[in-house]
Amino acid sequence: MSFYRYHVFFCLNRREDGSLCCWQHGAETLFEYAKNRLKSLGLSGPGKIRINRAGCFDRCNEGPLLVIYPEAVWYTYIDEQDIDEIIETHLIGGKIVERLKV
């Protein structure tokens, strides 16, 4: 058994040259939102869900991006409602959110 049921990685890369990156799409703010939301739901920690920062995924044109393991499902998102849907549908319900999958 894995240490975490789900491990979620958010690309938080920031390109200093101004080229397209997840940071420009509010990834940092939504990363913090997801982390706080899981804590408030009592879903973070060993045996549960871990939210982590990640560097560039080299898929900048699809961003912002996050990936959930162990399934290796990639999602894009725009706002808190998308993050809530990923939490409720995938992380709690175990079903892939097809409309956000990349």
N, C-alpha and C positions, 0 to 999 in steps of 0.2 A: 504494500500500500504506500502511496505517495505521502509525503509529509503534509501537503496541502491537497484538498479535494480539487481546487482550481487554482491556477497561478496565472495572473493577468499582468501582461506587460504593456505599458503605454509608451509609445515613442514620444519622447520629449526633446528630440533634437532641435537645436536652434542654429541655423546657418548664419554666421556673421556677415557673409557677403550679400545677404538679402534674398538669396534664391529660395525657392519654395521649400517649406519644411512644416512639420506638424505643429511646431510651436506657434507659427503664424496663425494657426486655426484655433487657438485657445486650448491646446492640449494640456498645458500645465494646470489651468483652472479646472478642467474637467477631470483630470487625474486626481486632484485634491478632493473634488466633489465625490468621485467614486469611492475613494478611500474613506472619507468621512461617512458616506452613506452606508457602506458595509459595516463600519464600526457601530453606527447607530442601530443597525439591524441585528447586531451580535453575530455577524457572519465572518469576522476576520480572525485570523490566528491559526495555530496548528490544527490540522484536521478539517479546516474550513477553507477560507479563501485568502489569498495573498495578492495585494496590488503592488507592483513594482515599476520603477522608472526604467526606461530602456533608452539606448542611443538610437541612432538612425537604423531603420529597417530597409533602407534603399528602395522604398516604394513611395517616394514623396508625392508623386502625382495622384496617389489614391488617398492621401491623408486628410485629416488626422487618422491615425491607426492605433489599434490595440490588438493583441493576440491573446487567446485563452488556451492554456494547456491544462490537461493533457491532450485535448482533441486537436490542437493547433488550428483553431478557428480564428480567422482574421475578420475584424470589423472596422468600419469607418463610422463616424458619429459627427453630429453637429452641435448638439446641446444636451442639457441635463435630462430631457425627456428620452433621448436616445440611450444615454447611460442607464437611466432607470429601466428602460425596456430590456437592455442587455442583462442587467442585474436580475430583474424579475423573471424573464423568460429563460435565459441560458443558465445563469449561476444558481438561481433558486429552482426553476422549473425543469432544467436539463434539456431544453429545446433550443435549437439554433434560430436566431433572428435572421431569417432569410433576406429581408429587405436591407439590412445593414452589412451583410456578409460581402467580403471582397475576395 
